[in-house]
Amino acid sequence: MVHLLRLAVFSAFVLLALATQYPRQPWRRRRQRVIYFILFFLAVSLEVGLSRR
């Protein structure tokens, strides 16, 4: 079960990173996706730090 959760978090990380790379989108949408990516990264890092793993 833990492995599936880790796979889901990693998959979300990769998908958010890829979503920031669409060059034909308006800059506001790209900026919004980059902000989501950064917030997701910070939330996952905080969770890993709090759980000490």
C-alpha positions in Angstrom: 0.0 0.0 0.0 2.8 2.4 0.9 4.5 1.7 -2.5 1.3 2.7 -4.4 1.2 5.9 -2.4 4.8 6.7 -3.3 4.2 5.8 -6.9 1.2 8.2 -7.0 3.2 11.0 -5.5 6.1 10.5 -7.9 3.6 10.3 -10.8 2.0 13.5 -9.8 5.4 15.1 -9.5 6.4 14.1 -13.0 3.0 15.1 -14.5 3.1 18.5 -12.9 6.7 19.0 -14.2 5.6 18.1 -17.7 2.6 20.3 -17.5 4.8 23.3 -17.0 6.6 22.7 -20.4 3.8 23.4 -22.8 5.2 26.3 -24.9 2.0 27.3 -26.7 0.1 28.2 -23.6 -0.4 31.7 -22.4 2.3 32.9 -19.9 -0.3 33.2 -17.1 -1.4 29.6 -17.4 2.3 28.4 -17.5 3.1 30.6 -14.4 0.1 29.2 -12.6 1.3 25.6 -13.3 4.8 26.4 -12.2 3.4 27.8 -8.9 1.4 24.6 -8.5 4.5 22.5 -9.1 6.5 24.5 -6.6 3.8 24.2 -4.0 3.5 20.5 -4.5 7.2 20.1 -4.2 7.3 22.0 -1.0 4.3 20.1 0.5 5.9 16.8 -0.3 9.3 17.9 1.1 7.6 19.1 4.3 5.8 15.8 4.7 9.0 13.8 4.2 10.8 16.1 6.7 8.0 15.7 9.3 7.8 12.0 8.9 11.7 11.7 9.1 12.0 9.4 6.1 
